[in-house]
Amino acid sequence: MSMNVVTLLYLIASVCFIQALKGLSNPRSARAGNMFGMVGMAIAILTTIALIARQATSLGADLRFGLGLLFSALLVGGAVGSFIAARVEMTKMPELVAAMHSLIGLAAVAIAYGVIYEPTAFGLVPPDAPYAGYLPYGNRIELFIGTFVGAITFSGSVIAFGKLSGKYKFRLFQGAPVVYAGQHALNLMLALGMIGFGIGFFLTLSWVPFIVMTILAFALGVLIIIPIGGADMPVVVSMLNSYSGWAAAGIGFSLNNAMLIIAGSLVGSSGAILSYIMCRAMNRSFVNVILGGFGAEAAAAPGGPGEQRPVKSGSADDAGYMLANADSVIIVPGYGLAVARAQHAVNELAKKLTEKGVTVKYAIHPVAGRMPGHMNVLLAEAEVPYDQVFEMEDINGEFSQADVAIVLGANDVVNPAAQQKGSPIYGMPILEAHKARTVIVNKRSMAAGYAGLDNELFYMDKTMMVFGDAKKIVEDIAKSIEL
């Protein structure tokens, strides 16, 4: 296969990736976007296999052994990926994404070490190299950047996975932030040390500074994620997504692989844009998220979950009566709905209300759930009509005209404290459910959300709390409407 053909195929794959991102930006075109992504990746993999075969032949290497290893890796990886994809629940998607990011970062580190160990195999060393082990200075910089970004991505994603899964007792994997005196100073020292040893590698091409630099990068990845609380995890996921892309792009430059450069740049830039959008949705700066997170501030906030205050509670029948006699209802889904897998039940409830002449709309907050777009995906899975789903900026003005706002498992994204000066979440845009004439809130308990703050919405005179599993409560509400 000539290099011109390789370049053409990589260009086609790149166009497919661009179309995939475009398709995934809208629920209506998401299936087509996924298909474009799969086709593009298939083209990229097959082209790379052909390129590896071409390189092995030119080097006189054992092609059968190399391709055997390659296809074995593809078979094992494909089988594991298919098994996980078939079994993963939608509520577990955030930690799955974090796990995938970690593997991309680790792959970047492994490739960098392979390049340094055997640069000839990657076509980086010219035949007239001045000495054995020679590596061009430009490649040294690329390998340094790709390695430390990949290492930070790997260890940071592992910590994010543990925090998102919420089932490990290890302290670093707890949702609450891990803070200590001198934390930022230590991170700065590690970052400077990492850069210093990277410069040492650049000047000497020695293994020792490169290994030390990698270890420091792994440690830094852990330390910059552990102080970030659960409320900021959506931003962390998109940030690590961006890191993994830049790590791949950096290694792509070292390998002179246009496909890696393009695909990595697409992932890196899209992840960075998404991080910016998420930070803007929470009225937070990216630096502020990285340097602390909601949790550190919220821990000292007054009015925490331990304070006992009276609330007005009711039954599913009470909620059904209110909804059936309303003219307009706005549904606010949250992570509690996802945990209970209540999206199908909610769709059935909405259909019954619509049949009674009630106008039903869904309000989606950009950071609802544990991953950007989490609620959109759940509603799409339940085949909720797209024209009933509205983003925060499009629906907020309608809450004051709504008869009932029903909040299902959401907490921080409807907390009026965001509009009160002095609150740890002051300035964070919220869904203004508190402006509806009547508010129904379904939660398992009065526990605080990720931000660790009490929610004044729960104590308003217009609010009725309905405690219990979201799926069962919604099903009971739907049954009461039938009577």
N, C-alpha and C positions, 0 to 999 in steps of 0.2 A: 504494500500500500504506500503510495507516494505521499509526501508531506502536504501537497496541495489537496489531495483527497481528504486527508486527516483534518486539515484546516476547514474544509468545506463542511464535513460532517459535524465538527465541533460547532461551527457557526449555526447549523440547523438545530443542533441540540440547545444552543444558547437561545435561539428564537423560541423554542418550545418552553424553556424555563421562563422567559419573559411573559409568554402567553399564560403560563401557569399562574404566575403572580397576579396577572391581570384578572384571570378567571376567579381566583380565590378571594378577590376583593369584594365579591358579591355572592350571596347565597344562591341566586338563580343560576350563576355560571360556575359555581364551585366544582361540580362534577366534571365539567369540561376542563376546568383548570387542572384538576387532579390528573385527568387523562393526558393532557399536554405534558405535565411534569413526569409522568411515568414513561411516556414515549421518549422525551428528551433524555432521561436518565438511561434508558435502554440503549439509545444511540451512543451516548457518551461511554458507557461501559464497554460495548462491543468495539467501538473505535479504539479505546484505550488498550483492550486486549490485543487487537491487531498491531497497535503501535509497540506494545511490549514484545510481541513476537518478532517484529521487525528489528527492534533494538537487540534482542537476544541473538538473533541470527547474525547480525553484524559483529557482535562480540564473540561469536563462536561458542555461546553458552548452550547448556543442555536444555533445549526448548521443551521437551516432553516433561521433564521434571518441574520446570518453572510453571508451565501451564497447568500441570496437575495440582500444584499448590494453589494456584490462582482459582481454578474452578472449585477446588475443595472449599476454599474460603468463601466463594460466592454461594455454594450450596449450603454450607453451615449457616452463614449469615442470613441468607434468604429464608431458610427454614425457621430460624429463631425469630426473625422479623415477622414472618407470617403467623407463627404461633402466638406471639405477643399481640399482634394486631387483631387476631380473631378473638382473643380473650379479654382484652383491656376494656374497662368500663369508661364511659365518658367522664365520670368524675375523677378518673385516674389519668386522664390525658395530660394535665400539666406536668406531673412528675415524669411521665413517659417522655415528654418533650425535653425536659431537663436531662434525662438519662441519655437521650440521643445526642444532645449537645456535648455531653461529656465524652462520648465516643469519638465525635468529630475532633475535639481538642486533643485527645490522646492519639488519634491517628496522625494529626499534624506533627506531634512530638516524635512519634515513631519514625515517620518519613524523614524528618530532619536528621535524626540520628543515623538513619540508613544512608542518607546523602553524604554526611560527613565521613562515615566509615568507608564508603565505596563510591566516591564521586564519579569515577569512570563509568560505572554502570548506569548512571543517570545522564551521561553525555555532557557533564559540566566541565570536564578537564580536557583541554586541547592536547593534541598529540605531542606538541613541543613544550609541555609543561616544564617550568624551570626546575622543579624538584618533586620527588614523590610526595603525595599527599597534598599537592598544591590545590588551592581553591580560590577562585577570583574574589576580590574584596566585595564586589556587589552581592555575590551569592552569600557571603558571610553575614552581611547585614540582613538579607532576606531570611536566612535561616535563624538568626538571632530573634528577629521580630516574630516569625511564625512559631518558633518554639515557645517563647515566653507567653505569647497570646494563647497558644494552644494549651499550655500547662495551666494557666489561670482559668481558662474555660473548663478544663477537665475537673480540677479540684473544686472550683466554684459551683459547677453544675452538680457535682456529687452532693455538696452541702444543700443546694437548692432542692435536689431530689428528696433528701431526708426531711427537710422542713415541710415540703409540700405533701409528702406521704403521711406524715403525722403518726407513724406506727413504730418508730424506733425510740428507745429510751435514752440513747446516747445524747448527752447534753448539746452537742453541736448540731444535732438534728431536730432539736425542739423548735417550735414555731416562735417562741419568745426570743428576743434578741440577746446575744451574748456580748456584754460590754464590760470593760475593765479600764482601770487608770492607765493612761499612756498608750491607748490603743492606736490612735491616729499617728502618734510619733513612731511606734513600732512599724506600722505599715509603711510609713515614709522611709524609714531606715532600710526595710527589706527591699523596697522599690529601688532605692539608690544603690543598694548592694547588688541587686539583680542587674541593673544597668552597668555598674562598674565591672562585674565579672563578664558581662556581655562584651564590653569594650576589650577586656583582656583576651577573650576568645577571638575577637576581630583582629587584634594585633598579632597574636601568637599562633592561632589555629590549634590551640592545645585543648585536650579533652577536659582537663581539670576545671578551668573556669567555666566551660560550657555545662558540665554536669552540675557544678555549684549553682550556676545561674538557673538551671532547670529546677533544682530543688527549691530555691528561693521563690521561683514563680509558682510552684505547686503550693507552697506555704502561703503565699500572698493571696492566691485564689480562695483559700479557706478563710483567711482572716478578713477579707473584704466582704464576704457574704454572711458570716455568722452574726454581725451586729445588726443585720437588716431583719426587721420583723415581718410577720405574715402579711400585714397590710400592703407592704411594698413588693410582695412576691411577683405579681403580674409584671412589674417593671423589670425585676431581676430576670425573669424568664426571657423577655424580649431582648434585654441587654446581652445575656449569654448567647442568645441566638445570633446577635450581631457579632459578638466575639468569635464564635465558631466560624462565621463566614470570613472574617478578616484573617483568621488563622489559615483557612484553606487557601485564600487568595495569596497570602505571603508564601506559602509552600509552592503554589502554582508558579510564582515568579522564579523560585529556585529551580523548579523542574522544567521551566520554559514550556509549561502546559497551559495553553490558552483557555481550555475548558475549565480548569480549576480556578484560574484568575477571574473569568467571567462569572461562573457560578458562585464563587466565594464573594465577589463584589456585590452580586445581587442579594445574597443572603445578608451580608454585612450591612449594606446600605438600607435594605428594607427593615432589618432589625433595629437599626439606629433610628430610623424614622418612626417606627412603632414605639420605641422607648420614649421618644420625644412626645408623641401623641399621648401616651399613657401618663407621662409626667404632667403634661398640660391638663389632662383630665382630672388629676389630683391636685392641681395648682402647686406643684412641687418642682424644684429644679433637680436635674439629673445628679448634680454634685451632692445635693442635700440627701437624696435617696441613698447614694453610695456611702456617705459619711455617717449615716445613722439609721434612718428608717422610722416609721411611725412608732414602733414598739418602744424604743428608748425613751421617747417623749411621753408616750401614753402611760408608761409604767408609773410616772409620777403625777398623773392627772387625777384631780379630785373626782368624786362621784363615780368610782369604779364599780365593777360588777358585784362587789361585796355589799354595797349599800341596799338595804331593803326598803322599797317604796311600794305603795299600793297601786295596783293597776286594775283596769276594768277588763274582765275576761268573759268570754261567751262560748257557746257551743257551735258545732258545724251547722246545726239547724238555724241558729240565730244569724250566722253569716249567710246562709242560703236565702233566708227571708230578705235580708238587706240587698243582696245582689239581684234577686228576682224582681224587686220593686224599684230598681234603679233604671235610669235612662242611659247612663254612660258609666262604664267601668274601665279602670286602667289597672292592668296586672303588672306587678314588679317582681320578676323572678330573681332569685339569688342562689348562693351556693347550697343552702339548705334544700332547695328544690332539686338541685343536681344530685345531692347525696341520697335523697329519697327516691330518685328516678321518677319524679312526679310529672314530667313534661307531657306525657300522653294523657294523664288524668286531667291536667290543666286544659289541654286542648279540647277534651270532651266537655269539660265544664263551660269553656268559652262557646262551643257550638250550641249548647243548650240555652245559654244566655242570649246568643244571637237569634236563635229561633223564637225567643220571647220578645224580640224587638230591642234588646239591649245592645248598645254600641260598645264593643270590646276592643281594647287596644293593649299592646304590650310595650312597656317602657324598659329600655336596655341601657344600663350604665356601662361606660367603657371598661371599668375595672371590676365589674360584677363577676363573682366566681374567683377562680385562681389562675386564669389565663385570659389574655385578650380574645374576645369573641366567644368565650365559653358559653354564655347564655344563647347567643345566636345559633351556635351549633346544636345545642340541646333542643331548641324550638324547631329548628329545621329537621332534626331527627324525628320529631313528633308530627311533622308535616303541618305546622302552623302556617297559615297563609302569610306570605311575605308582606302583603299590604297592611297587615295588622301590627307589624313589628316596627317600632320607631326608636331611633337613637335619642339620647338625653336632650340634645339641643333642639330636637324637633318636637318633643312631647312635653317638655317642662311647662310650657305656657298653657297646656290644657288641663293640668291638675286642678286649677282653681274652678274650672267648670265641670269637673267630674263629680258624679254623685258618690262613687265609692272607689277608693284605691285599695287594692288587696296586695299586700306585701308577703311574698312567699320565700322565707328563708334568707332575706336580705337584711343587712344591718347597717354597716358603715355608709353604704351608698345612699341611704335615706335618712341619715342622722342630721337633724337640724343644727347640731352643735357646730357644723362646718360653717355656719353663718354667724357664729358668735365670736367676737374678738376674744383672744386669750385661750381659745380652745386649741389643743394640739393639731386638730385637723381644720383649723380656720382657713377659709379660702378654697377648700376642696369643693369643686362643683358636685352637687348631689341631685338626685331625683327628688323633686319637691312634692313628695307624697303627702306631706303634712298640710298642704294647701287644699286637698280634696275635702268635700263636705263630711265624708265619713271615711275612716281608715280601718281596715281589717288587717291584722298582722298575725301571720302564722309562724311560730317558732317552737322548737322542742322545749326551750327553757328561757329564762331571762339572761342567759350568759351573754357577755359582751362579744363584739365582733373582733376581727383581727387587730383593729386599732386599740383594743382594750378599753374602750370608752362606753359609758352608759349612753343610752339613746333616749332623748327626751320625747321622741315620737311615741314611745310605748306608754307614756304617762299622760298624754293629752286626753281631755274629756271626750274628744271625737273618736278616739282610738279604742277598738275592741281587740284584745288578744285572744287568739284561739291556739291553745297549746297542743302539740302532738306531731306525729310524723306527717310531713307535707302530703305524701301520696294518699294516706288514709283520710286525712282531713278533707282534702280536695274531693276525693271520691264520695265522702259523706255529704259534703255540701251539694254535689251534683245530684245525689239521691234525694236530698231534701227538696230540691227544686222540682223534681219530677212529681212530688206528692201534690 
